[in-house]
Amino acid sequence: MALVMQKPTFFNEWPESWKQSYAYDCQEVWSDVTDYGYAYAYQNRADKTLQAVSSRLEKGQRILDIAGAQGNFSIRLAEMGYQVTWNDLRSELESYVRLKQGDCTLEFAPGNAFEWEHLVFWQSG
């Protein structure tokens, strides 16, 4: 699947977390590779993760991407047809992810997901 993730224009005025995320994105998404070992390992992990998700979940199902960082998995999963909620402790990254998301639909829930009272990790039957 070809990525339609948008590449934002870099600005020196960005918060430091955006600058760091952009540097990772250059390696992981936009092929501005300077560390080929890192880029290969990331792409291999990304492909295996997305294959695992798609082999177990039908399109349209909800996914919570905890520690979603710069949103690469969130965006790719949304592009694949899942209903994705992006989460990260660093709430300022939400705006950075919004710059990149293109036409896909994402929900955003920044903060500590492990403190959410309504989040159910395990339900015994």
N, C-alpha and C positions, 0 to 999 in steps of 0.2 A: 504494500500500500504506500503510495507516494504521500509524503507529508505536505500539508497545505498550511502548516504552522507559519505564521508571519515572522519575519526577521525585523525587529525594531531597529531604528537608527540609534546608535550609541551616542550618549551625551555625557560629558564630564561632570555635569551637575547631578547625575543620578546618585541615589543613596549607594553606599558601599555594597550592600547586599545585592543590588541590581547589577552592579559592575561585576561582581564575582559570578553571579548567575549567567550573565552574558558571556563571560570567558568560558564557562563550562559549556554553554550552548554552542559556542563556536567549535568546540571539540566534538560535541555529541550530536549536534543537529545540522549545522551549516557547513560542515566539511572544511572549516578553516583550521585544519589539523596541524598541530606542531608536535604532538605526542601521539604517535601512531599506536603504540601499545595501549595507552589509555583509551583512545578512540575505538580500537578493535574490541577491547574488553567491554566497554560500555555498550557498543552495538550488539555484541553477542548476548550480553545480559538482557538488554532491552528486547531483542527478538525472542529469546526464550521465555521471558516474562509475559510478553503479549501473546505468544502461542499458548502458554499455560492458561491464561485467562480465557482466551477465545475457545479453548477446547473444553472448558468447564462451565462457562456462563453463556447463555443465549444473549444475543444483541437485545438491547432495550433494558437489561437488568441494571440495577443501581450498584455503583461502586463508590466507596469512600477511599480516596487516595490520601492516606495519612502520611505526613511529612513529605508532601508533594513538591516542595522546593520550587524550582522554576517551572514546574507544570508539564514537563515533557511527557510523562506517562499519562497524566490527566488529559492532556490535549489529544494524544494519540488514541487513547481509549474512547474519548468522545467522538473522534473522527471515525472510529470503528462502529459506532452506533450504541454505545453504552451511555447510561445516565450517570454522569460522573460529578462527584463533589470533591473539589480540591480543598485540602487542609494543610496548613503549616503553622508552626508556632510564630514564625516571622510574618506578621500580618501585612507588612509593607510589600511583600512579594506578590500579593494579590494583584496589585496594579501592574506589575511587570508581566505576570501571566496573562492578564487581560490584553496587553499589547500584542501578545503572540498568538492568541487563540483563534484568530481568523473567523471562519463561519461556524465553527462548532459551538455547541451550547455546553456551558459549564456552570455548576453552582459553586459558590465559594463559602467556606466556613472556617475562617482563620481562628487560631487559638489552640488550646490544649484539648484535643479530642478525648483524652482519657479523663477529663474532668466533666464531660458532658453527662448529665444525669440520664438522658434519654437514649444514650448509645448502648446497645445491647451486643455484647461480644459472644455470649453463650446463653442459650435458652434450653434448659433441661425439659424433657418432655414427659 
